[in-house]
Amino acid sequence: MDVTVATLVHHVDQVYLHIDLDALDPSIAPGIVDAPVPQGLSLAQLDEMLDAVTGTLALRAVALTTYTPSRDVDGATHATALHILGRIADHYAAGRRR
């Protein structure tokens, strides 16, 4: 991931970050549009990617997609989505303080 982000830095100043919740493991995001597929990204893997992108590149826009509340019986997907948005907001706030 670091190599990919380092390469992007030489070509762009800002990025559009699109996160499909269906790329995540069903244990942390079962409430998605399609049937969940096992062995998706873990929260730690997603956090690593978010840190690499938001720590290096400016975000122009962010989309967090495929959430289906009626399928999110235990609220795990909602909690994961809030976690993702919180990390993005934390990185944005840290950048604004610099």
C-alpha positions in Angstrom: 0.0 0.0 0.0 2.8 2.4 0.8 4.4 1.9 -2.6 1.1 2.6 -4.3 0.5 5.8 -2.4 4.1 6.9 -2.8 3.7 6.5 -6.6 0.4 8.5 -6.6 2.1 11.4 -4.8 4.1 12.0 -7.9 1.0 12.2 -10.1 -1.8 13.8 -8.1 -2.3 16.4 -5.4 -5.7 15.2 -4.3 -7.7 11.9 -4.4 -11.3 10.8 -4.4 -11.5 8.0 -1.8 -14.3 5.5 -2.5 -14.9 2.8 0.1 -17.3 0.0 -0.6 -18.3 -1.7 2.6 -18.7 -5.0 0.8 -14.9 -5.2 0.5 -14.8 -5.8 4.3 -15.1 -9.1 6.1 -18.8 -9.9 7.0 -17.8 -10.1 10.7 -17.4 -6.3 10.7 -19.7 -5.4 7.8 -22.6 -7.8 7.2 -25.2 -5.1 6.3 -24.3 -4.5 2.7 -26.3 -4.6 -0.6 -25.1 -8.0 -1.9 -24.6 -11.2 0.1 -21.4 -10.8 2.2 -18.4 -12.7 1.0 -16.0 -14.2 3.7 -12.4 -13.2 3.9 -12.8 -9.5 3.1 -10.5 -6.8 4.6 -10.2 -6.7 8.4 -10.6 -3.4 10.2 -6.9 -3.4 10.9 -6.2 -3.7 7.1 -8.6 -1.0 6.3 -7.1 1.3 9.0 -3.7 0.7 7.5 -4.9 1.7 4.0 -6.7 4.8 5.4 -3.6 5.9 7.3 -1.5 5.5 4.2 -3.9 7.5 2.0 -5.0 10.2 4.4 -1.5 10.6 5.9 0.0 11.3 2.5 -2.6 12.6 0.1 -5.2 15.3 0.4 -8.8 14.1 0.1 -11.0 15.9 -2.4 -14.0 13.8 -1.7 -15.0 10.6 0.1 -17.8 8.0 -0.6 -18.7 5.2 1.8 -21.1 2.9 0.0 -23.3 -0.2 -0.1 -24.7 0.1 3.4 -28.1 -1.6 3.8 -29.5 -0.9 7.3 -32.2 -3.7 7.0 -29.4 -6.3 6.7 -27.3 -4.8 9.5 -29.1 -6.8 12.2 -26.5 -6.4 15.0 -25.3 -2.9 14.0 -21.8 -4.1 13.2 -21.8 -2.4 9.7 -23.0 0.9 11.2 -20.3 0.8 13.9 -17.7 0.0 11.2 -18.9 2.9 9.0 -18.7 5.3 11.9 -15.2 4.0 12.7 -14.1 4.7 9.1 -15.6 8.2 9.0 -14.1 8.9 12.4 -10.6 8.0 11.2 -11.0 10.1 8.1 -12.3 13.1 10.2 -9.4 12.7 12.6 -6.8 12.8 9.8 -8.6 15.8 8.3 -8.7 17.6 11.7 -5.0 16.9 12.3 -4.1 18.3 8.9 -6.1 21.5 9.6 -4.1 22.1 12.8 -0.8 22.0 11.0 
